[in-house]
Amino acid sequence: MAQLNPDYYDKLCPEALPAIKKVVEEAVAREPRMGASLLRLHFHDCFVNGCDGSILLDDTRTFTGEKTAAPNKNSARGFEVVDQIKVAADAACGAGVVSCADILAVAAHDSVVALGGRPYNLQVGRRDALTASKAAANNDIPRPTFNFAALLSNFQSHGLDLKDLVLLSGGHTVGLARCTNFRSRVYNEASARAVCPPAGGDDNLAPLDSTSTAFDAAYFGGLMKNRGLLHSDQQLYNGNGNGGDSYVKYYGENGEAFWKDFGVSMVRMGNMGPLTGGNGQIRNNCRKVNS
């Protein structure tokens, strides 16, 4: 079976990765939050039947896609930027070369770098799924309401471990969350009530850490002060030395180590169930299967 590798486009189309990077950098410069949105698209893609671009498919007569699943509805964003990247990649390489699944992986990497994180050993060569599943998205994407045991169990079911859980949650060093996802925490556990009234305002936004447009280790420092915005964030650190405490403390004190190890976990996640070789297809339009 064909494997992902960093050099996949080197001979096939050396202009592919620079074309993607240019669109991502322009999008993040216009709106820094978009970097977090593109990172999250890759995460939510990989956690549902592997990193296969299925999150990008619109509903059809034969399947209901992942965009309307609870973790994505009114929340997953950046689809227009993915469309722009696809146009740029196909202009550079011709149609049928750069997959939508790879676009998500590369855009996530380039977003991290654009927001101040470090480059990592990006793997490419994925192909695109022929279908998508709302039910699988509802079942397989970890929820902001999960406690520690549920989070760890979810990650382990995808072949990831505790270290990956802490590191990939560290992706919340950038971006915003909707009030509907943290209301119960702010009224039962913590504070961000000014943004989030007891009723209504479901789509009001709050930053996930104190530096929501910088890819840094501030997220972990916030957890150690009980300032995790989402219940699932704060579950990684409870101060009793169990669970994720030691990793949270280590990365909170070692930003360079976080950058380096985050990249390793991103590669591990990006290797989850990709379609390669003769499986799947290279979509012409990321929103629909080729006719």
N, C-alpha and C positions, 0 to 999 in steps of 0.2 A: 504494500500500500504506500502511496506517495506520502511524504512527510512535509510538514511546513518547514521552511528555512528562511534565513534572512536575505538570501540572494535570489529569490524566486524571479523577481522582475529585472535583475541585472542585465540579462541578455534579451529577455522577452520584450522589455520596454523600459529602458533606464530612466525615461522621463516620468514614469508612473508616480513614484513616491514624491518627487519634487512638485508635481502638479497637485497632488492631494495636500501637501504641506502648505502651499501658497493659499489655497482656498480656506484652509483651517485657520491660518494665521490672520487672514483678512477678517474672517467671521469673529474670531476671538478679540481682535482689536476693536471691532465695532461693538461687541457685547461680550465682556469677559465671562459672563454666566454661561455663554454658549459652550465654552470649554468643558465645564462640568456636565452640561447636557449631552455632549458628544461622548464623554467618558461613560456616562450612565447608559447610553444606548448600547454601547459595546457590552457592558456588564449584563444588562437585561437581555441582550441577544444570546450571550454565551450560556446563561443559566437556564435557557429554555431549549432543550434538544441540541445544545452545542452552538458554537460560534458560526452560524450559517446564514446570517442575514435575514432570518425569518421575521424578526421584529419589524422589518421595513415593509412587509407585504400588506397591502390593503385587503379588506374582506372581499370574497368572491361568492359566487353561487354555491361553490363546493366546500368552502371552509370559512369560519370566522377567525380572523387573525388575532394577533397579540396586542394591537394598538388599543383595543377597547377593554383589555383585561384590567382588573382593579389596580395593579401596580403601575400601569402605564396610562390609563385614561386621564385626560386633562393634566398630564404630568410629563410623560415622555415627550421630548421636543428636539428640534434640530433636523427634522426630516427634510426641510427645504435646503438646508446646508448640505446634507447628504446628496440630494439631487444635483446641487451645483458641483459638488466634487465629482460625481459620476460623469457629468457633462465634460468637465475639465480633463478627467482621466481618459475618457473615450476620445477627446480631441487630441490628446497627446499620443495615445496608443492604438486608436481604432477600437471599434466595438468588439466585445467578446474576449477582452484581455483581462481587465481589472474587475474583480468580483465586488459585489456590494458588501459581502462579509469581510473582505480585506479592507474595504474603505472604512468600515466601522472600527476595525482594529488599528489601522494606521491613523485615523482621525483621533482616536482616544490617545494614542501615543503623542501625536503632534499637539494635542490640547494640553496634555500634562507639561510638555516642554514650553509651550507658549505662555503658560501660567507660572513658569519659574521652576518646574521640576527638572529632573535629569533625563536625558535620552536613555532608553534601554534596548536590549537586543531583540528588536521587533521581528516576529516570525510571520511570513506571508505564504500564500499559495492556497488559500481557502476557495471553495466554490459555494454557490448559493443554493439554498433549500428550495424545493418545489412546493412546499406547503408551510403553513403556520398553525399554531394551536392556542386559542384563547384559554382553554382549560389547562394546558400545560403551563402557560404563563401565570395563571392564577395559583397554580399548585407549586411551582418551582422557584419563583422569585422570592427571596426573603423579605419579610414585611417589617415595617418600622415598629410594629407592636410586639415583635418577637422578644422573648427573654433569651438569656445566654444559651441555655440548653438547646432551644429550638434553632437559634442561629448556627451553633456549632454543628448540630445534626444536619441542617440544610447544606452547609458547606461540605461536610464529609460525604454527603450523598452525591456531590459533584466531584469527588476525588480531591478536595482541598482540605486543609487542616487549620488548626487554631491560629497558627502564624499567618496564614493566608487571610483568615477572617479578620484579624486585627489590621493587617496591612491594607487589604482591599477596602475595608471600612474607612481607612485613612484617606480614601478618595473623597470623603466628605470634608477634607480640608478646603475644597472648593465647592461653591454652589449654594443654592437656596432650597428650602423645603417649604411645602404648603402647610398652612395652619391645620388643615384636616388631619395631617400626619403627626402633629405633635401636640394637639390640644390637650389630650388626656395627660400627657406628661407635664405640661406647664401648669395644669390645675391640680395635679396630684403629687408632682414630684419636684418641680423646679420653677423657674421664672422666665417668661418671654410674653407675659400676658398683654402687654401694650399692643403687640402685633395681632394678638389672637383673642378676640372676644369669646365669651362662653358659648355664644350661638352666632351663626352666620360668619362671614369672612373666611370661608373654607379655603379660598384661593389666595388669601393674604400670604406674603412670603417673609421668611426670616432667614438670616445667614446660618449655615451649618457650623461655622466656627467664627472666631473673631477676625479672621483675615480671609474672607470668602472668595477673593479673587487672586489669592497667592497660594501656589502649591508648596506648602511648608508643613512643619510639624505642630502648628498651633492647635490643631484638632485634638492631639493627645494631651497637651497641656490643659485644654478645656475640660477633657474628661476627668483629669485628676482633680479639678476644682468643681466637679459635679455640674458642669455646664454643657454636657452633651445635649443637643437640641432634641434628637429623637430618643425615644425609650431604648431602641435597639443600639444606639450609639453608647449610651451610658451603661448599658449592660456589659460592655467590654471592660469596665473598670468599676469595682465596688470598694476598693481600698482594703480588702481583707487578705490580699496576697493570692487569691484564687483566680480561676478563670483566665481572663486576658490581662490581669493587672501587671505582670512582669513585662510583657511586651509593650503595653501602653506606656509604662514608666520609661522603658529603654528608649523607645522611639521619641517620646516627649523630650528626652534629654539628648538625643543623637539624631539631629535632622539629616545629616549626611547618610547615616545608616538607613533611615526611613526611605530616602530617595532611592538608594541602591536596592534595598530589599523589596520595595514596592514594585520596581521593574521586574524582579524575579517572579513575584506573585502574579503580575499582569501577564507574563509569558505563560505561566502555568494555567491561568484562566483562559488565555487565548488559544491554548492547545486542547480545550475541552471539545471533543466531538466534532472536529471540523470535517467538512466534506472535501475530499481530494480525489485526484485521479479522474475516473470516469463518473464519479457520483455527482449528483446535482447538475448545475449549469452555471454559466456566467450570464446573469441577467442583463438585458439591454436597458431596462427601466427598473430601478431598485424597488419600486412599489408593486410590480406585478411579474408573474412568471412569463417567460417568453412564449408567444403563441406558436 
